[in-house]
Every structure is written in structure tokens, then in C-alpha cells.
Amino acid sequence: MEDCIIVGAGPAGLTAAIYLARFHLSIRLFDCGSSRAALIPKTRNHAGFPDGIAGKDLLARMLEQAELYGAVREMFEVTRIEPLAEGFAVHADGRTFPARAVLLATGVVNKRPEGLDDPLHGEALMRGLLRYCPICDGYEVTDKRIGVIGTGDHGMREALFLRGYTSDITLISPGAGHELDVDCAAALDAAGVTRVDGPCGGYTIEGERIAVDTAAGRLAFDSLYPALGSRIRSRLAVAAGARASEDGCLEVDDHQRTSVPGLFAAGDVVKGLDQISHAMGEAGVAATTIRNMLAEQRPIRR
Ligand SMILES: Cc1cc2nc3c(=O)[nH]c(=O)nc-3n(C[C@H](O)[C@H](O)[C@H](O)COP(=O)(O)OP(=O)(O)OC[C@H]3O[C@@H](n4cnc5c(N)ncnc54)[C@H](O)[C@@H]3O)c2cc1C
């Protein structure tokens, strides 16, 4: 039986692997290769890298560090976490792996605009024409022409957040018309955010800009921010009995414990700031709590 199985090798899972391996615990680390961090062309708000670092390079460095202490990333999708009388059975690759504790670090998936195919999506992301995280890279669009694809409260909040970086913001409805209540519309008007109806489609890269068809015709922007929400990858924990918010974020206490004893969660899959630093911090807390929980079950001694 492993001391802990970590599901997900993004910034949260890899941080936990580094900590747990350095606690001399036996771990397994399962991943299916879809970290959001791998989509970051260059993060410039992650402390310690004044020139920025590509998400893939950061992940590679973290994996190298975890491997130094004996962690091994196994590329299997976990399909089920089954709570047992003592510990868990983790199902992956048609096999069952027993563990005393499980840490879920499976992250979220951003909802993409419809009609933006994979190659165009990838190129636009890498060139900063498409961006998903104003907290991360709003600075990079300072005084640029920005489109936000979204509506309702979520679209309004994203547009107003970006207003802190530029005065040229257009909020484009993904569907035909905007769904904005009076307060949202008033807040957008007060901030000088232009509103345009959709539906959005016909995305193309035109030189240094990304263009999109809208009800107001074809518009080109320095960057587009989809504000369409995320799919939270909490299904495994919820099926194991863990409590989640309405939108699927796992509920944890201040030691990253879910409502299922021995099942922990860290990173984007938990409600909080969807940022690398936050994912790493939560994983450090989770790993140390797991270590101390296991030490209560049997002494950890050399
Ligand atoms: C375009 C973009 C730019 C960003 N820029 C920044 C930035 O500049 N600064 C910043 O702080 N943050 C940035 N972020 C956010 C950052 O990427 C996330 O906050 C961070 O990756 C969260 O880490 P995580 O470990 O929780 O989840 P992820 O990094 O998403 O990792 C989750 C891992 O779990 C694995 N997984 C999921 N389900 C299973 C399963 N069933 N079995 C096995 N493995 C599974 C996935 O394959 C994945 O590898 C950006 C995000 C995007 C999309």
C-alpha cells in the first residue's frame, strides 16, 4: 500500500510529489498530460523568474526536482477513487492501486469559444492573441485593444477587471444577444466598456491581431479573452463522496482536507485563486498535513 497517490502532475501535484518524496513517504503520481500550465506561453507573474518562464519549462523543472527524490510520473488516467475501510483503492490503467491517502490535483479546463479549431487556438494562445487569465497576463495588454467574449455577471467582471489595464474594451456576447441585468449594464457603461452582440465566429489571425465576426461586423483585437467559465475536474472526488460547490469546485478545510477523511485536494480543482503560486501553496499544506496524518497512524522513523 502506498502512503499517498497523487492524481495530477500540474504545479499542485508536482509540488506535493516533491514534498511527500522528501518526507521519505512512498507515493505514486498519475497524470494524463493536460496541465493548464502547459498552455502558458510565458508566465511573467510567477515569482522567481524575472524574464518569465514557459509553462512547459516550469513543469519540466518541477518534474526533474520531484524525480531527484524518487518520484515517478506515470501517464495513466485515474478512473475511480474508491474509499475503503482503511485508505483508498485508486483505479487506473485497468489496475487497482491501494493507498493510505489520496491527493486530487486535477485542475480545471477552460471552456473554449465555439468555432475556434485546435491549430488556430494553439497558435493564438502561443502568440498572446488569445488569453484566459487576466490576473496572470493583464499587464501584457496594457493600453491594447481587447475583446472579451462573454456576458452576464461573469463577462462583466472580466471586462471590468481588464479595465484596470486598458480603456479599449469590447464585451462580445458569445450567443446572439447579451444577458446583462440593469446593474451589469450600468457598471459596464460607467467604465466605458463597449458592448457588441454575437454570435461570435469566423476567428482568424490577421497580422498581429485576432479577428472575429460579430453582429456589429468583423472586429480585430490585440487580444481576446474568453470569459466562458471552466469545467472543474472534480468528478473523481465527488463520486468518492467529497462535497463540492454548485459549479464543481471541491470544498476543503484550511489543511486541504475534503469532506472524505484521507482525501485531499489542491490547486485549481479547489475553489480559490486559479494561479500557479496558489496551487503550489495549497499542495505544500496538503502534503504536510498528509505526512502528519500518516504519522498519527504509525510512526514515521528512519
Ligand atoms: C493560457 C493560460 C495562461 C496562464 N498563465 C498563468 C500565469 O501566467 N501565472 C499563473 O500563476 N497561472 C497561470 N495560469 C493558470 C495556471 O496554469 C493554473 O493555475 C495551474 O496550472 C493550476 O495547477 P493545477 O496543478 O491545479 O492544475 P493543472 O496544471 O491543470 O494540472 C492538472 C493535472 O491533472 C491531470 N489530470 C486531470 N484529471 C486526471 C485524471 N483523471 N487522471 C490523471 N491525471 C489527471 C491533468 O492531466 C493535468 O496534468 C494560466 C492558465 C492558462 C490556461
The ligand as an ORCA input file, in Angstrom:
! r2SCAN-3c Opt
* xyz 0 1
  C      -3.356     30.316    -21.095
  C      -3.111     30.269    -19.596
  C      -2.184     31.120    -19.033
  C      -1.962     31.084    -17.665
  N      -0.993     31.921    -17.169
  C      -0.702     31.858    -15.854
  C       0.322     32.694    -15.307
  O       0.972     33.451    -16.018
  N       0.521     32.639    -13.966
  C      -0.181     31.797    -13.148
  O       0.053     31.785    -11.937
  N      -1.132     30.985    -13.650
  C      -1.415     30.987    -14.967
  N      -2.396     30.172    -15.473
  C      -3.133     29.298    -14.544
  C      -2.299     28.047    -14.192
  O      -1.980     27.362    -15.368
  C      -3.077     27.150    -13.247
  O      -3.490     27.889    -12.107
  C      -2.240     25.967    -12.786
  O      -1.818     25.194    -13.894
  C      -3.053     25.084    -11.823
  O      -2.285     23.968    -11.451
  P      -3.010     22.597    -11.040
  O      -1.885     21.677    -10.704
  O      -4.068     22.834    -10.063
  O      -3.781     22.099    -12.361
  P      -3.192     21.728    -13.864
  O      -1.955     22.489    -14.080
  O      -4.314     21.935    -14.760
  O      -2.824     20.209    -13.708
  C      -3.793     19.215    -13.523
  C      -3.224     17.875    -13.990
  O      -4.128     16.819    -13.605
  C      -4.138     15.849    -14.641
  N      -5.371     15.076    -14.555
  C      -6.661     15.526    -14.628
  N      -7.529     14.508    -14.477
  C      -6.772     13.397    -14.307
  C      -7.074     12.024    -14.126
  N      -8.341     11.580    -14.043
  N      -6.062     11.123    -14.018
  C      -4.766     11.532    -14.095
  N      -4.415     12.846    -14.248
  C      -5.402     13.745    -14.367
  C      -4.048     16.679    -15.920
  O      -3.580     15.887    -16.997
  C      -3.074     17.787    -15.509
  O      -1.739     17.464    -15.850
  C      -2.670     30.177    -16.834
  C      -3.612     29.316    -17.407
  C      -3.837     29.353    -18.778
  C      -4.830     28.401    -19.386
*
